[in-house]
């Protein structure tokens, strides 16, 4: 089992080598906080963060 890391672009947590959301491969372990969206269509926070896919996200990445 790999360690989860956060995508620098869309902040999605993943264990893959390529981000399933933005298809980039730039990740960081340097992040602040995490938030889990179960229904992005109903979440105001998800809307503000421009999140369109359910999942776990870092609140801030460096
Ligand atoms: Zn991404």
PDB file of the backbone (N, CA, C, O) and the ligand in Angstrom, with CONECT records:
HET     ZN  A 101       1
ATOM      1  N   UNK A   1       0.835  -1.200   0.000  1.00  0.00           N
ATOM      2  CA  UNK A   1       0.000   0.000   0.000  1.00  0.00           C
ATOM      3  C   UNK A   1       0.872   1.252   0.000  1.00  0.00           C
ATOM      4  O   UNK A   1       1.709   1.419   0.886  1.00  0.00           O
ATOM      5  N   UNK A   2       0.688   2.124  -0.971  1.00  0.00           N
ATOM      6  CA  UNK A   2       1.472   3.349  -1.070  1.00  0.00           C
ATOM      7  C   UNK A   2       0.985   4.414  -0.117  1.00  0.00           C
ATOM      8  O   UNK A   2      -0.124   4.351   0.414  1.00  0.00           O
ATOM      9  N   UNK A   3       1.845   5.397   0.086  1.00  0.00           N
ATOM     10  CA  UNK A   3       1.474   6.509   0.942  1.00  0.00           C
ATOM     11  C   UNK A   3       0.746   7.565   0.110  1.00  0.00           C
ATOM     12  O   UNK A   3       1.160   7.897  -1.001  1.00  0.00           O
ATOM     13  N   UNK A   4      -0.319   8.071   0.659  1.00  0.00           N
ATOM     14  CA  UNK A   4      -1.079   9.086  -0.077  1.00  0.00           C
ATOM     15  C   UNK A   4      -0.330  10.401  -0.150  1.00  0.00           C
ATOM     16  O   UNK A   4       0.320  10.823   0.806  1.00  0.00           O
ATOM     17  N   UNK A   5      -0.434  11.029  -1.289  1.00  0.00           N
ATOM     18  CA  UNK A   5       0.189  12.330  -1.495  1.00  0.00           C
ATOM     19  C   UNK A   5      -0.822  13.243  -2.163  1.00  0.00           C
ATOM     20  O   UNK A   5      -1.815  12.786  -2.730  1.00  0.00           O
ATOM     21  N   UNK A   6      -0.555  14.544  -2.089  1.00  0.00           N
ATOM     22  CA  UNK A   6      -1.509  15.504  -2.637  1.00  0.00           C
ATOM     23  C   UNK A   6      -1.020  16.063  -3.953  1.00  0.00           C
ATOM     24  O   UNK A   6       0.151  16.416  -4.093  1.00  0.00           O
ATOM     25  N   UNK A   7      -1.929  16.145  -4.924  1.00  0.00           N
ATOM     26  CA  UNK A   7      -1.614  16.740  -6.223  1.00  0.00           C
ATOM     27  C   UNK A   7      -1.391  18.240  -6.052  1.00  0.00           C
ATOM     28  O   UNK A   7      -2.187  18.919  -5.404  1.00  0.00           O
ATOM     29  N   UNK A   8      -0.321  18.750  -6.628  1.00  0.00           N
ATOM     30  CA  UNK A   8      -0.020  20.181  -6.503  1.00  0.00           C
ATOM     31  C   UNK A   8      -1.020  21.037  -7.270  1.00  0.00           C
ATOM     32  O   UNK A   8      -1.242  22.196  -6.921  1.00  0.00           O
ATOM     33  N   UNK A   9      -1.614  20.484  -8.293  1.00  0.00           N
ATOM     34  CA  UNK A   9      -2.514  21.256  -9.145  1.00  0.00           C
ATOM     35  C   UNK A   9      -3.938  21.314  -8.592  1.00  0.00           C
ATOM     36  O   UNK A   9      -4.491  22.397  -8.404  1.00  0.00           O
ATOM     37  N   UNK A  10      -4.524  20.151  -8.333  1.00  0.00           N
ATOM     38  CA  UNK A  10      -5.928  20.148  -7.924  1.00  0.00           C
ATOM     39  C   UNK A  10      -6.108  19.743  -6.465  1.00  0.00           C
ATOM     40  O   UNK A  10      -7.232  19.734  -5.962  1.00  0.00           O
ATOM     41  N   UNK A  11      -5.003  19.404  -5.772  1.00  0.00           N
ATOM     42  CA  UNK A  11      -5.005  19.106  -4.338  1.00  0.00           C
ATOM     43  C   UNK A  11      -5.659  17.771  -3.963  1.00  0.00           C
ATOM     44  O   UNK A  11      -5.859  17.486  -2.782  1.00  0.00           O
ATOM     45  N   UNK A  12      -5.984  16.973  -4.947  1.00  0.00           N
ATOM     46  CA  UNK A  12      -6.576  15.666  -4.693  1.00  0.00           C
ATOM     47  C   UNK A  12      -5.540  14.706  -4.110  1.00  0.00           C
ATOM     48  O   UNK A  12      -4.395  14.669  -4.561  1.00  0.00           O
ATOM     49  N   UNK A  13      -5.950  13.928  -3.102  1.00  0.00           N
ATOM     50  CA  UNK A  13      -5.066  12.901  -2.565  1.00  0.00           C
ATOM     51  C   UNK A  13      -5.162  11.652  -3.415  1.00  0.00           C
ATOM     52  O   UNK A  13      -6.254  11.242  -3.809  1.00  0.00           O
ATOM     53  N   UNK A  14      -4.036  11.055  -3.694  1.00  0.00           N
ATOM     54  CA  UNK A  14      -4.043   9.827  -4.474  1.00  0.00           C
ATOM     55  C   UNK A  14      -2.823   8.985  -4.141  1.00  0.00           C
ATOM     56  O   UNK A  14      -1.832   9.488  -3.613  1.00  0.00           O
ATOM     57  N   UNK A  15      -2.907   7.701  -4.455  1.00  0.00           N
ATOM     58  CA  UNK A  15      -1.750   6.826  -4.311  1.00  0.00           C
ATOM     59  C   UNK A  15      -1.173   6.497  -5.678  1.00  0.00           C
ATOM     60  O   UNK A  15      -0.159   5.807  -5.785  1.00  0.00           O
ATOM     61  N   UNK A  16      -1.825   6.996  -6.725  1.00  0.00           N
ATOM     62  CA  UNK A  16      -1.362   6.734  -8.094  1.00  0.00           C
ATOM     63  C   UNK A  16      -0.173   7.626  -8.434  1.00  0.00           C
ATOM     64  O   UNK A  16       0.106   8.599  -7.733  1.00  0.00           O
ATOM     65  N   UNK A  17       0.524   7.285  -9.518  1.00  0.00           N
ATOM     66  CA  UNK A  17       1.651   8.105  -9.967  1.00  0.00           C
ATOM     67  C   UNK A  17       1.191   9.251 -10.857  1.00  0.00           C
ATOM     68  O   UNK A  17       1.910  10.229 -11.061  1.00  0.00           O
ATOM     69  N   UNK A  18      -0.025   9.110 -11.382  1.00  0.00           N
ATOM     70  CA  UNK A  18      -0.610  10.189 -12.177  1.00  0.00           C
ATOM     71  C   UNK A  18      -1.953  10.548 -11.552  1.00  0.00           C
ATOM     72  O   UNK A  18      -2.756   9.674 -11.226  1.00  0.00           O
ATOM     73  N   UNK A  19      -2.178  11.835 -11.393  1.00  0.00           N
ATOM     74  CA  UNK A  19      -3.417  12.284 -10.776  1.00  0.00           C
ATOM     75  C   UNK A  19      -4.622  11.864 -11.620  1.00  0.00           C
ATOM     76  O   UNK A  19      -4.676  12.170 -12.811  1.00  0.00           O
ATOM     77  N   UNK A  20      -5.600  11.159 -11.011  1.00  0.00           N
ATOM     78  CA  UNK A  20      -6.771  10.714 -11.775  1.00  0.00           C
ATOM     79  C   UNK A  20      -7.659  11.868 -12.220  1.00  0.00           C
ATOM     80  O   UNK A  20      -8.515  11.699 -13.089  1.00  0.00           O
ATOM     81  N   UNK A  21      -7.458  13.030 -11.629  1.00  0.00           N
ATOM     82  CA  UNK A  21      -8.317  14.169 -11.957  1.00  0.00           C
ATOM     83  C   UNK A  21      -7.713  15.060 -13.047  1.00  0.00           C
ATOM     84  O   UNK A  21      -8.349  15.302 -14.072  1.00  0.00           O
ATOM     85  N   UNK A  22      -6.483  15.550 -12.828  1.00  0.00           N
ATOM     86  CA  UNK A  22      -5.907  16.492 -13.798  1.00  0.00           C
ATOM     87  C   UNK A  22      -4.820  15.851 -14.652  1.00  0.00           C
ATOM     88  O   UNK A  22      -4.243  16.502 -15.523  1.00  0.00           O
ATOM     89  N   UNK A  23      -4.537  14.549 -14.397  1.00  0.00           N
ATOM     90  CA  UNK A  23      -3.577  13.772 -15.203  1.00  0.00           C
ATOM     91  C   UNK A  23      -2.146  14.290 -15.126  1.00  0.00           C
ATOM     92  O   UNK A  23      -1.326  13.982 -15.991  1.00  0.00           O
ATOM     93  N   UNK A  24      -1.843  15.070 -14.101  1.00  0.00           N
ATOM     94  CA  UNK A  24      -0.474  15.527 -13.934  1.00  0.00           C
ATOM     95  C   UNK A  24       0.235  14.631 -12.926  1.00  0.00           C
ATOM     96  O   UNK A  24      -0.397  13.826 -12.241  1.00  0.00           O
ATOM     97  N   UNK A  25       1.547  14.780 -12.845  1.00  0.00           N
ATOM     98  CA  UNK A  25       2.280  13.880 -11.962  1.00  0.00           C
ATOM     99  C   UNK A  25       3.160  14.650 -10.986  1.00  0.00           C
ATOM    100  O   UNK A  25       4.237  14.186 -10.608  1.00  0.00           O
ATOM    101  N   UNK A  26       2.700  15.816 -10.586  1.00  0.00           N
ATOM    102  CA  UNK A  26       3.429  16.615  -9.618  1.00  0.00           C
ATOM    103  C   UNK A  26       2.709  16.559  -8.278  1.00  0.00           C
ATOM    104  O   UNK A  26       1.619  17.107  -8.118  1.00  0.00           O
ATOM    105  N   UNK A  27       3.349  15.877  -7.306  1.00  0.00           N
ATOM    106  CA  UNK A  27       2.720  15.676  -6.009  1.00  0.00           C
ATOM    107  C   UNK A  27       3.575  16.248  -4.884  1.00  0.00           C
ATOM    108  O   UNK A  27       4.769  16.497  -5.053  1.00  0.00           O
ATOM    109  N   UNK A  28       2.947  16.446  -3.750  1.00  0.00           N
ATOM    110  CA  UNK A  28       3.676  16.934  -2.601  1.00  0.00           C
ATOM    111  C   UNK A  28       3.193  16.249  -1.329  1.00  0.00           C
ATOM    112  O   UNK A  28       2.027  15.871  -1.209  1.00  0.00           O
ATOM    113  N   UNK A  29       4.106  16.101  -0.396  1.00  0.00           N
ATOM    114  CA  UNK A  29       3.718  15.630   0.930  1.00  0.00           C
ATOM    115  C   UNK A  29       3.635  16.805   1.889  1.00  0.00           C
ATOM    116  O   UNK A  29       3.364  16.651   3.080  1.00  0.00           O
ATOM    117  N   UNK A  30       3.881  17.998   1.323  1.00  0.00           N
ATOM    118  CA  UNK A  30       3.864  19.211   2.129  1.00  0.00           C
ATOM    119  C   UNK A  30       2.515  19.907   1.955  1.00  0.00           C
ATOM    120  O   UNK A  30       2.338  20.737   1.063  1.00  0.00           O
ATOM    121  N   UNK A  31       1.571  19.552   2.823  1.00  0.00           N
ATOM    122  CA  UNK A  31       0.231  20.123   2.700  1.00  0.00           C
ATOM    123  C   UNK A  31      -0.314  20.451   4.084  1.00  0.00           C
ATOM    124  O   UNK A  31       0.188  19.976   5.103  1.00  0.00           O
ATOM    125  N   UNK A  32      -1.340  21.266   4.088  1.00  0.00           N
ATOM    126  CA  UNK A  32      -1.984  21.634   5.346  1.00  0.00           C
ATOM    127  C   UNK A  32      -3.432  21.211   5.316  1.00  0.00           C
ATOM    128  O   UNK A  32      -4.191  21.617   4.436  1.00  0.00           O
ATOM    129  N   UNK A  33      -3.808  20.404   6.267  1.00  0.00           N
ATOM    130  CA  UNK A  33      -5.203  20.017   6.417  1.00  0.00           C
ATOM    131  C   UNK A  33      -5.701  19.130   5.294  1.00  0.00           C
ATOM    132  O   UNK A  33      -5.111  19.088   4.214  1.00  0.00           O
ATOM    133  N   UNK A  34      -6.771  18.433   5.549  1.00  0.00           N
ATOM    134  CA  UNK A  34      -7.391  17.660   4.484  1.00  0.00           C
ATOM    135  C   UNK A  34      -8.901  17.676   4.671  1.00  0.00           C
ATOM    136  O   UNK A  34      -9.417  17.781   5.784  1.00  0.00           O
ATOM    137  N   UNK A  35      -9.581  17.568   3.553  1.00  0.00           N
ATOM    138  CA  UNK A  35     -11.033  17.642   3.585  1.00  0.00           C
ATOM    139  C   UNK A  35     -11.575  16.575   2.648  1.00  0.00           C
ATOM    140  O   UNK A  35     -11.042  16.358   1.560  1.00  0.00           O
ATOM    141  N   UNK A  36     -12.636  15.914   3.080  1.00  0.00           N
ATOM    142  CA  UNK A  36     -13.207  14.825   2.302  1.00  0.00           C
ATOM    143  C   UNK A  36     -14.569  15.245   1.753  1.00  0.00           C
ATOM    144  O   UNK A  36     -15.504  15.488   2.516  1.00  0.00           O
ATOM    145  N   UNK A  37     -14.675  15.328   0.445  1.00  0.00           N
ATOM    146  CA  UNK A  37     -15.948  15.681  -0.171  1.00  0.00           C
ATOM    147  C   UNK A  37     -16.690  14.420  -0.602  1.00  0.00           C
ATOM    148  O   UNK A  37     -16.173  13.605  -1.365  1.00  0.00           O
ATOM    149  N   UNK A  38     -17.908  14.280  -0.097  1.00  0.00           N
ATOM    150  CA  UNK A  38     -18.728  13.126  -0.459  1.00  0.00           C
ATOM    151  C   UNK A  38     -19.716  13.496  -1.562  1.00  0.00           C
ATOM    152  O   UNK A  38     -20.122  12.643  -2.352  1.00  0.00           O
ATOM    153  N   UNK A  39     -20.094  14.758  -1.612  1.00  0.00           N
ATOM    154  CA  UNK A  39     -21.011  15.215  -2.648  1.00  0.00           C
ATOM    155  C   UNK A  39     -20.658  16.651  -3.037  1.00  0.00           C
ATOM    156  O   UNK A  39     -21.195  17.610  -2.483  1.00  0.00           O
ATOM    157  N   UNK A  40     -19.750  16.775  -3.996  1.00  0.00           N
ATOM    158  CA  UNK A  40     -19.232  18.094  -4.365  1.00  0.00           C
ATOM    159  C   UNK A  40     -20.318  19.018  -4.927  1.00  0.00           C
ATOM    160  O   UNK A  40     -20.200  20.241  -4.853  1.00  0.00           O
ATOM    161  N   UNK A  41     -21.368  18.426  -5.484  1.00  0.00           N
ATOM    162  CA  UNK A  41     -22.412  19.257  -6.090  1.00  0.00           C
ATOM    163  C   UNK A  41     -23.212  20.012  -5.039  1.00  0.00           C
ATOM    164  O   UNK A  41     -23.808  21.051  -5.325  1.00  0.00           O
ATOM    165  N   UNK A  42     -23.220  19.479  -3.815  1.00  0.00           N
ATOM    166  CA  UNK A  42     -23.995  20.126  -2.751  1.00  0.00           C
ATOM    167  C   UNK A  42     -23.110  20.892  -1.784  1.00  0.00           C
ATOM    168  O   UNK A  42     -23.606  21.527  -0.854  1.00  0.00           O
ATOM    169  N   UNK A  43     -21.803  20.836  -2.000  1.00  0.00           N
ATOM    170  CA  UNK A  43     -20.880  21.468  -1.059  1.00  0.00           C
ATOM    171  C   UNK A  43     -20.436  22.843  -1.535  1.00  0.00           C
ATOM    172  O   UNK A  43     -19.890  22.998  -2.627  1.00  0.00           O
ATOM    173  N   UNK A  44     -20.685  23.839  -0.687  1.00  0.00           N
ATOM    174  CA  UNK A  44     -20.270  25.203  -1.001  1.00  0.00           C
ATOM    175  C   UNK A  44     -18.751  25.311  -0.981  1.00  0.00           C
ATOM    176  O   UNK A  44     -18.157  26.011  -1.801  1.00  0.00           O
ATOM    177  N   UNK A  45     -18.135  24.619  -0.046  1.00  0.00           N
ATOM    178  CA  UNK A  45     -16.672  24.636   0.074  1.00  0.00           C
ATOM    179  C   UNK A  45     -16.046  24.032  -1.189  1.00  0.00           C
ATOM    180  O   UNK A  45     -15.067  24.559  -1.716  1.00  0.00           O
ATOM    181  N   UNK A  46     -16.603  22.954  -1.654  1.00  0.00           N
ATOM    182  CA  UNK A  46     -16.105  22.314  -2.873  1.00  0.00           C
ATOM    183  C   UNK A  46     -16.213  23.273  -4.053  1.00  0.00           C
ATOM    184  O   UNK A  46     -15.320  23.351  -4.895  1.00  0.00           O
ATOM    185  N   UNK A  47     -17.317  23.992  -4.093  1.00  0.00           N
ATOM    186  CA  UNK A  47     -17.517  24.964  -5.157  1.00  0.00           C
ATOM    187  C   UNK A  47     -16.454  26.058  -5.079  1.00  0.00           C
ATOM    188  O   UNK A  47     -15.897  26.457  -6.101  1.00  0.00           O
ATOM    189  N   UNK A  48     -16.174  26.539  -3.878  1.00  0.00           N
ATOM    190  CA  UNK A  48     -15.179  27.595  -3.695  1.00  0.00           C
ATOM    191  C   UNK A  48     -13.772  27.117  -4.050  1.00  0.00           C
ATOM    192  O   UNK A  48     -12.944  27.887  -4.535  1.00  0.00           O
ATOM    193  N   UNK A  49     -13.516  25.825  -3.798  1.00  0.00           N
ATOM    194  CA  UNK A  49     -12.195  25.265  -4.092  1.00  0.00           C
ATOM    195  C   UNK A  49     -12.097  24.770  -5.528  1.00  0.00           C
ATOM    196  O   UNK A  49     -11.053  24.270  -5.947  1.00  0.00           O
ATOM    197  N   UNK A  50     -13.193  24.909  -6.288  1.00  0.00           N
ATOM    198  CA  UNK A  50     -13.231  24.453  -7.670  1.00  0.00           C
ATOM    199  C   UNK A  50     -13.066  22.947  -7.789  1.00  0.00           C
ATOM    200  O   UNK A  50     -12.451  22.452  -8.734  1.00  0.00           O
ATOM    201  N   UNK A  51     -13.615  22.226  -6.832  1.00  0.00           N
ATOM    202  CA  UNK A  51     -13.529  20.777  -6.835  1.00  0.00           C
ATOM    203  C   UNK A  51     -14.753  20.206  -7.541  1.00  0.00           C
ATOM    204  O   UNK A  51     -15.887  20.567  -7.223  1.00  0.00           O
ATOM    205  N   UNK A  52     -14.519  19.314  -8.500  1.00  0.00           N
ATOM    206  CA  UNK A  52     -15.641  18.769  -9.251  1.00  0.00           C
ATOM    207  C   UNK A  52     -15.766  17.254  -9.104  1.00  0.00           C
ATOM    208  O   UNK A  52     -16.702  16.647  -9.625  1.00  0.00           O
ATOM    209  N   UNK A  53     -14.821  16.652  -8.394  1.00  0.00           N
ATOM    210  CA  UNK A  53     -14.833  15.200  -8.229  1.00  0.00           C
ATOM    211  C   UNK A  53     -14.807  14.869  -6.742  1.00  0.00           C
ATOM    212  O   UNK A  53     -14.001  15.427  -5.997  1.00  0.00           O
ATOM    213  N   UNK A  54     -15.685  13.963  -6.303  1.00  0.00           N
ATOM    214  CA  UNK A  54     -15.692  13.562  -4.902  1.00  0.00           C
ATOM    215  C   UNK A  54     -14.370  12.922  -4.524  1.00  0.00           C
ATOM    216  O   UNK A  54     -13.752  12.236  -5.338  1.00  0.00           O
ATOM    217  N   UNK A  55     -13.935  13.144  -3.298  1.00  0.00           N
ATOM    218  CA  UNK A  55     -12.695  12.538  -2.852  1.00  0.00           C
ATOM    219  C   UNK A  55     -12.070  13.342  -1.735  1.00  0.00           C
ATOM    220  O   UNK A  55     -12.664  14.274  -1.193  1.00  0.00           O
ATOM    221  N   UNK A  56     -10.844  12.947  -1.409  1.00  0.00           N
ATOM    222  CA  UNK A  56     -10.150  13.613  -0.320  1.00  0.00           C
ATOM    223  C   UNK A  56      -9.148  14.620  -0.887  1.00  0.00           C
ATOM    224  O   UNK A  56      -8.378  14.295  -1.791  1.00  0.00           O
ATOM    225  N   UNK A  57      -9.163  15.834  -0.358  1.00  0.00           N
ATOM    226  CA  UNK A  57      -8.307  16.905  -0.859  1.00  0.00           C
ATOM    227  C   UNK A  57      -7.517  17.555   0.263  1.00  0.00           C
ATOM    228  O   UNK A  57      -7.954  17.592   1.412  1.00  0.00           O
ATOM    229  N   UNK A  58      -6.355  18.062  -0.088  1.00  0.00           N
ATOM    230  CA  UNK A  58      -5.590  18.900   0.843  1.00  0.00           C
ATOM    231  C   UNK A  58      -6.184  20.296   0.789  1.00  0.00           C
ATOM    232  O   UNK A  58      -6.619  20.750  -0.269  1.00  0.00           O
ATOM    233  N   UNK A  59      -6.202  20.971   1.917  1.00  0.00           N
ATOM    234  CA  UNK A  59      -6.740  22.324   1.926  1.00  0.00           C
ATOM    235  C   UNK A  59      -5.720  23.293   1.334  1.00  0.00           C
ATOM    236  O   UNK A  59      -6.075  24.188   0.567  1.00  0.00           O
ATOM    237  N   UNK A  60      -4.460  23.108   1.694  1.00  0.00           N
ATOM    238  CA  UNK A  60      -3.380  23.929   1.132  1.00  0.00           C
ATOM    239  C   UNK A  60      -2.210  23.041   0.767  1.00  0.00           C
ATOM    240  O   UNK A  60      -1.851  22.150   1.537  1.00  0.00           O
ATOM    241  N   UNK A  61      -1.605  23.265  -0.396  1.00  0.00           N
ATOM    242  CA  UNK A  61      -0.383  22.554  -0.761  1.00  0.00           C
ATOM    243  C   UNK A  61       0.719  23.570  -0.999  1.00  0.00           C
ATOM    244  O   UNK A  61       0.467  24.719  -1.361  1.00  0.00           O
ATOM    245  N   UNK A  62       1.949  23.116  -0.785  1.00  0.00           N
ATOM    246  CA  UNK A  62       3.088  24.016  -1.028  1.00  0.00           C
ATOM    247  C   UNK A  62       3.967  23.460  -2.130  1.00  0.00           C
ATOM    248  O   UNK A  62       4.976  24.070  -2.482  1.00  0.00           O
TER     249      UNK A  62
HETATM  250 ZN    ZN A 101      -4.463  16.749  -9.844  1.00  0.00          ZN
END
